[in-house]
Amino acid sequence: AGPVLSDYFQSRHEARGVAFELSANVAAIEADGVRLADGRLIAANTVLVGIGAYADLELAQAAGLECSDGVVVDLDARTSDPAVFAVGDMTHRPLPLYGRSARLESVPSALEQAKQAASALCGRPRPADEVPWFWSDQYELKLQIAGLAWDCDMVVERGDRAADSFALFHLKDGVVRAVEAVNAAPEFMGGRQLIGRQIAVDPARLADASVPMKALLAGPA
Ligand SMILES: Cc1cc2nc3c(=O)[nH]c(=O)nc-3n(C[C@H](O)[C@H](O)[C@H](O)COP(=O)(O)OP(=O)(O)OC[C@H]3O[C@@H](n4cnc5c(N)ncnc54)[C@H](O)[C@@H]3O)c2cc1C
């Protein structure tokens, strides 16, 4: 998520009484709570630790598979050993729309790769490339993200942030590369198509919620 979206979600959580301690270092988990490096104790009965994930490559490396922040696979989900396929969070996969490879952690990505592997194993044509997408439901806020906001040079906002229904479009050279949509299903779905079809858009029309997303799919007016 980009900084605008992060700030938005932080404010919505804070409005419901969630306190953030950003850039705080944890010194210890004690009987009464969490001790921060600055000496303060955050009182707690329960501590949930969410510290990200990394790919455990021990098994893959022992099998001689090429690894680079994940098991390297191609568009058939095939590893450097043609007899071994890998899908999901632990793979470093090509992303043709973005001209680079990365390790993605999302259910849709794992499902897409499962289709790639199944097609290759069954001798079927490779499925069409999908636009990566992600979702998260927080309170009454449905966040849907399509694409990856890499190397973008413009952000276009559409909708009403104060009314908790808006979308942030990330553009590169006038083409939408990613959309972050909050309670904005049409923007998410339309944005996903714009990304996949790499259609140039007029930023002013994109920002204008009275212009239907379908009209934008036809290209600049
Ligand atoms: C808290 C949390 C919230 C998430 N929320 C979302 C979300 O909202 N939307 C979304 O798209 N994604 C979400 N994800 C990510 C999503 O869960 C993963 O991207 C997805 O599960 C990846 O599928 P996978 O098959 O690669 O791995 P997994 O689902 O992790 O499956 C791997 C399986 O392999 C098993 N395994 C591991 N090692 C071995 C071994 N040596 N032998 C046999 N079995 C083994 C594991 O037990 C596990 O069952 C979330 C993840 C977390 C942790």
PDBQT file of the ligand as one rigid body, heavy atoms in Angstrom, charges set to zero:
ROOT
HETATM    1  C1  LIG A 301      -2.265 -13.573   8.782  1.00  0.00    +0.000 C 
HETATM    2  C2  LIG A 301      -2.315 -13.717   7.286  1.00  0.00    +0.000 A 
HETATM    3  C3  LIG A 301      -3.316 -13.066   6.586  1.00  0.00    +0.000 A 
HETATM    4  C4  LIG A 301      -3.380 -13.176   5.196  1.00  0.00    +0.000 A 
HETATM    5  N1  LIG A 301      -4.381 -12.532   4.527  1.00  0.00    +0.000 NA
HETATM    6  C5  LIG A 301      -4.470 -12.657   3.195  1.00  0.00    +0.000 A 
HETATM    7  C6  LIG A 301      -5.522 -12.016   2.481  1.00  0.00    +0.000 A 
HETATM    8  O1  LIG A 301      -6.369 -11.338   3.050  1.00  0.00    +0.000 OA
HETATM    9  N2  LIG A 301      -5.571 -12.152   1.131  1.00  0.00    +0.000 N 
HETATM   10  C7  LIG A 301      -4.644 -12.897   0.461  1.00  0.00    +0.000 A 
HETATM   11  O2  LIG A 301      -4.728 -13.004  -0.769  1.00  0.00    +0.000 OA
HETATM   12  N3  LIG A 301      -3.631 -13.520   1.113  1.00  0.00    +0.000 NA
HETATM   13  C8  LIG A 301      -3.521 -13.413   2.451  1.00  0.00    +0.000 A 
HETATM   14  N4  LIG A 301      -2.499 -14.023   3.121  1.00  0.00    +0.000 N 
HETATM   15  C9  LIG A 301      -1.495 -14.743   2.339  1.00  0.00    +0.000 C 
HETATM   16  C10 LIG A 301      -2.004 -16.110   1.950  1.00  0.00    +0.000 C 
HETATM   17  O3  LIG A 301      -2.373 -16.815   3.115  1.00  0.00    +0.000 OA
HETATM   18  C11 LIG A 301      -0.885 -16.831   1.217  1.00  0.00    +0.000 C 
HETATM   19  O4  LIG A 301      -0.465 -16.042   0.121  1.00  0.00    +0.000 OA
HETATM   20  C12 LIG A 301      -1.331 -18.171   0.687  1.00  0.00    +0.000 C 
HETATM   21  O5  LIG A 301      -1.811 -18.987   1.731  1.00  0.00    +0.000 OA
HETATM   22  C13 LIG A 301      -0.145 -18.839  -0.013  1.00  0.00    +0.000 C 
HETATM   23  O6  LIG A 301      -0.474 -20.153  -0.361  1.00  0.00    +0.000 OA
HETATM   24  P1  LIG A 301       0.683 -21.236  -0.394  1.00  0.00    +0.000 P 
HETATM   25  O7  LIG A 301       0.044 -22.481  -0.891  1.00  0.00    +0.000 OA
HETATM   26  O8  LIG A 301       1.861 -20.681  -1.105  1.00  0.00    +0.000 OA
HETATM   27  O9  LIG A 301       1.185 -21.403   1.113  1.00  0.00    +0.000 OA
HETATM   28  P2  LIG A 301       0.397 -21.900   2.393  1.00  0.00    +0.000 P 
HETATM   29  O10 LIG A 301      -1.047 -21.577   2.317  1.00  0.00    +0.000 OA
HETATM   30  O11 LIG A 301       1.196 -21.392   3.555  1.00  0.00    +0.000 OA
HETATM   31  O12 LIG A 301       0.516 -23.472   2.305  1.00  0.00    +0.000 OA
HETATM   32  C14 LIG A 301       1.754 -24.132   2.470  1.00  0.00    +0.000 C 
HETATM   33  C15 LIG A 301       1.462 -25.462   3.134  1.00  0.00    +0.000 C 
HETATM   34  O13 LIG A 301       2.641 -26.256   3.114  1.00  0.00    +0.000 OA
HETATM   35  C16 LIG A 301       2.770 -26.906   4.356  1.00  0.00    +0.000 C 
HETATM   36  N5  LIG A 301       4.183 -27.248   4.522  1.00  0.00    +0.000 N 
HETATM   37  C17 LIG A 301       5.207 -26.419   4.816  1.00  0.00    +0.000 A 
HETATM   38  N6  LIG A 301       6.357 -27.105   4.868  1.00  0.00    +0.000 NA
HETATM   39  C18 LIG A 301       6.055 -28.391   4.595  1.00  0.00    +0.000 A 
HETATM   40  C19 LIG A 301       6.828 -29.589   4.507  1.00  0.00    +0.000 A 
HETATM   41  N7  LIG A 301       8.148 -29.592   4.701  1.00  0.00    +0.000 N 
HETATM   42  N8  LIG A 301       6.180 -30.718   4.214  1.00  0.00    +0.000 NA
HETATM   43  C20 LIG A 301       4.835 -30.727   3.997  1.00  0.00    +0.000 A 
HETATM   44  N9  LIG A 301       4.063 -29.623   4.070  1.00  0.00    +0.000 NA
HETATM   45  C21 LIG A 301       4.671 -28.478   4.368  1.00  0.00    +0.000 A 
HETATM   46  C22 LIG A 301       2.249 -25.903   5.350  1.00  0.00    +0.000 C 
HETATM   47  O14 LIG A 301       1.853 -26.535   6.545  1.00  0.00    +0.000 OA
HETATM   48  C23 LIG A 301       1.060 -25.308   4.595  1.00  0.00    +0.000 C 
HETATM   49  O15 LIG A 301      -0.126 -26.016   4.817  1.00  0.00    +0.000 OA
HETATM   50  C24 LIG A 301      -2.418 -13.940   4.503  1.00  0.00    +0.000 A 
HETATM   51  C25 LIG A 301      -1.421 -14.596   5.222  1.00  0.00    +0.000 A 
HETATM   52  C26 LIG A 301      -1.366 -14.474   6.594  1.00  0.00    +0.000 A 
HETATM   53  C27 LIG A 301      -0.283 -15.212   7.340  1.00  0.00    +0.000 C 
ENDROOT
TORSDOF 0
